[in-house]
Amino acid sequence: MFIDIPSELEAALIDLPLPPWKLDGSSLAKSAMEEYRTELMATPRFEETAATLRHALTGEGGGCAVLRLGNLAKALGSDDDRFLRLATAFAAQVAVPFSPFPRWPLWKDIGVKVDKDPGKSSGIGYNAFHMDLVNGTLPPDYTTLLCVRADPLGGGPSILSDAHAAVARLSENSRALLAETAYTYGTFFDLHGVGEEYTPFPILDGSDPGEGFVRFTAKMLERSKLGQAHADAARELAEELVRGQVSFMLQPGDYLIVNQRRFLHGREALHSGQETVPAADRRLLLQLFLRAPASVGSAA
């Protein structure tokens, strides 16, 4: 799951002047993707590293990876445009980077706000297992998080769980309930590239076991009106996700990429005392979504 960048590739990337990205609507332009790939393919061991990343995300038993870009972040500065272009270029080797939010061109800031709902991505509490944009007919195939700053107080480990493995441990009756179009969550407005609003929706969104999205967010248990049987099935899934979870601390420069067709993600609570940390020093992640090439036409 953790992929280190070979030293000779790091050295080459530090001196690689990638051009600013160009957008085609809300997506990284095809010309920019091709330009980035041409530049990167000329560096030592890049093709090998990109192949390792793609296999970790789509190979048997895979679905998530952390690309260790910390040395590049230190050399270039994690807030330097050159570093963000490198991260974008790596993402483009997996799928097409895009932003569903008009307000943010590609990357979205996820900082820490002590006055927000603690369970939200920008909150300070436990962010339970979920997939992003769960209520769109075409959710992002991948969600990615680039760590700019870790929690200076030492909290907030990321958590991941194999969604299909969790589903496989459920009773047949629970799986049948989760496959019914009976679940709702959230609002849907001013979004691009993620289809139409999908409500109600099935949690098990695929005709074959182990395939398709597991359209789940644990917040639906508290914030959606569900019948008792469907709520119990969703609660059983939530428990299995926690049972199978792995956790780890993202360090500055770590780039987490999650295949949303296989894994769900979340975060443990940040350390207490966030109000004593200046806003500019609190944990900061940047989020980018990716669309698998086969889905690009449908998501336009």
Secondary structure, DSSP 8 states (H G I E B T S, - for coil): -EEE--HHHHHHHHT-------EETTEE-HHHHHHHHHHHHTSTTHHHHHHHHHHHHHSTT--EEEEE-HHHHHHH-TTSHHHHHHHHHHHTTTSEEE-S-TTSSS-EEE---TTS-TTSTTSSS-EEEE-TTTTBSS--SEEEEEEEE--TTS---EEEEEHHHHHHTS-HHHHHHHTSS-B--S---S--SS-SB--SB-SEE-SSTT-SEE--BTTHHHHS---HHHHHHHHHHHHHHHHT-EEE---TTEEEEEETTTEEEEE----S-GGGS-GGGS-EEEEEEEE-GGGHHHH-
